Amino acid sequence: MTSEARQRYLYLIRQTKDDKEQSTPAPKKDQIEGSKKNPKGSAGGDSDKDIKFLNKQKSLFKIVLINIMKKLRKRDWQLGGE
């Protein structure tokens, strides 16, 4: 191992140790929950509302899906599939 490779290896080992120390979560009193736009608890639980899409969006999804299916069929054919 060259001295440059060894130095890089030792540097990466040090970085890994530092990352582990930094990955401990902040104390509860320092953790931020919620905001003005998304109050505390707004992301939790099940929603009883359905997601609604405009017809324009549905059309776009359909076009994208059709294009993906065409590419998959073409790729499958090129690989010798059915």
C-alpha positions as CSV (number, residue, x, y, z in Angstrom):
1,M,0.0,0.0,0.0
2,T,1.4,3.4,-1.0
3,S,1.7,6.1,1.6
4,E,-0.9,8.1,-0.2
5,A,-3.4,5.2,-0.1
6,R,-2.6,4.6,3.5
7,Q,-3.2,8.3,4.4
8,R,-6.5,8.2,2.5
9,Y,-7.5,5.0,4.4
10,L,-6.7,6.5,7.8
11,Y,-8.6,9.7,6.8
12,L,-11.7,7.6,5.9
13,I,-11.5,5.6,9.2
14,R,-11.4,8.9,11.1
15,Q,-14.3,10.3,9.2
16,T,-16.4,7.1,9.9
17,K,-15.7,7.5,13.7
18,D,-16.7,11.2,13.6
19,D,-19.9,10.3,11.6
20,K,-21.0,7.8,14.3
21,E,-20.6,10.4,17.0
22,Q,-22.6,12.9,15.1
23,S,-25.4,10.5,14.4
24,T,-26.8,10.6,17.9
25,P,-30.1,12.4,18.0
26,A,-30.5,15.8,19.6
27,P,-32.0,15.9,23.1
28,K,-35.8,16.0,23.2
29,K,-35.8,19.6,24.4
30,D,-33.7,20.6,21.3
31,Q,-35.8,18.7,18.7
32,I,-38.2,20.8,16.6
33,E,-41.7,19.4,16.0
34,G,-44.1,21.0,13.6
35,S,-44.0,24.4,12.0
36,K,-46.5,27.2,11.0
37,K,-47.4,25.3,7.8
38,N,-47.4,21.8,9.3
39,P,-48.3,21.8,12.9
40,K,-47.2,19.0,15.3
41,G,-49.0,15.7,14.6
42,S,-50.3,16.8,11.1
43,A,-48.2,14.1,9.3
44,G,-49.2,11.2,11.6
45,G,-52.2,8.9,11.3
46,D,-54.4,7.8,8.5
47,S,-56.1,10.3,6.2
48,D,-59.8,9.8,5.4
49,K,-59.5,12.0,2.3
50,D,-58.8,10.7,-1.1
51,I,-56.0,12.2,-3.3
52,K,-57.6,14.1,-6.1
53,F,-56.0,14.6,-9.5
54,L,-57.1,17.0,-12.3
55,N,-58.0,15.4,-15.6
56,K,-54.9,17.1,-17.1
57,Q,-52.7,15.3,-14.6
58,K,-54.4,11.9,-15.2
59,S,-53.7,12.4,-18.9
60,L,-50.1,13.1,-18.3
61,F,-49.8,10.0,-16.0
62,K,-51.3,7.9,-18.7
63,I,-48.9,9.2,-21.4
64,V,-45.9,8.7,-19.2
65,L,-47.1,5.1,-18.4
66,I,-47.6,4.3,-22.0
67,N,-44.1,5.6,-22.9
68,I,-42.6,3.5,-20.1
69,M,-44.5,0.4,-21.3
70,K,-43.3,0.9,-24.9
71,K,-39.6,1.2,-23.7
72,L,-40.0,-1.9,-21.6
73,R,-41.5,-3.9,-24.5
74,K,-38.8,-2.7,-26.8
75,R,-36.0,-3.6,-24.3
76,D,-37.6,-7.0,-23.7
77,W,-37.7,-7.6,-27.4
78,Q,-34.1,-6.6,-27.9
79,L,-33.1,-9.0,-25.1
80,G,-34.8,-11.8,-26.8
81,G,-38.0,-12.0,-24.7
82,E,-41.5,-12.3,-25.9
